Amino acid sequence: MTTAQPKRRVALIGTGGTISSIGRGSLDLWEYMDAGRKAEPDELLLRFPEVAAAAEIVPVRFRALSSAAVGPADWLALHSVVHDAVSREAPLDGLVVTHGTATLEETAYFLNLTLKVDATVVLVGSQRPATGLSSDAALNLVNAVRVAGAPEARGLGVLVLLNDEIQAAREVTKTSTLRLETFRSPDVGMLGYADPDGRVAIYRRPVRRHAPGTEFDVRGRADLPRVDIAGRTPVPTARPSVPSSPRAPGPSSRRRSPPA
């Protein structure tokens, strides 16, 4: 007689993004960001009841915003929320963080450098809103929970899960605004798959240092040091440069590309 395995215990932390976006209808796959409505983790569990079948879920409300608005202050706050959840909700097998795709790779990389928890942390997003026709939100979320709770995923650092593919936070990047297969690890490839049969298949393991075994520790910090980057061209241009004023900091910009 086979003994039933106990459910894994996984915290679900919400930050917003396309995966939690509520559009105007099933064909709203582009302008849903203008609606301004984002579901919290407990609301996503009601919308996608299959997630609760994959693990015992502990929903944690954090933020509900577009990832284009996520920055260092949010990284530090999320860092604290992850540590608090691991302490408060022990024992946890893993944690899933829902996130917009515009800056998902930056958040994942920061956590991969700074987290000091042994539980598996998986960041998950989607290219189509939760309410969209043929949305990838539901299956991505189910697979992220499966990976977060899987013993096979332990010790790999922070992970990113979309389109059935398990990627290392240090190596992954977004390559397309609209396509479902947008997240890639160009040089060395993905770590493995969350297969349709529920199996988590890992084909390689990162060898470079990652959470929790890095030298970076930001626990207790209220902010991060500012580092400016000055761009220069190898050939002088015909137009003279305008000196910057110490009283008026220059504008900064970041390329924004929905979905977020």
ABEGO torsion letter per residue (X at the ends): XBBBBBBBBBBBBBAEEAAABBBABAABAAAAAAAGBBBBAAAAAAABAAAAAABBBBBBBABBBBAAABBAAAAAAAAAAAAAAAAAAOBBABBBBBBBAAAAAAAAAAAAAABABABBBBBBBBABBAABBGBAAAAAAAAAAAAAABAAABGAEBBBBBGGBBBBAAABBBABAABAAABBBAAAEBAEBBBAAGBBBBABBBABBBOAABABBABGBABBBBBBBBBBBABBBABBBBBBBAABBBBBBBBBBOBX
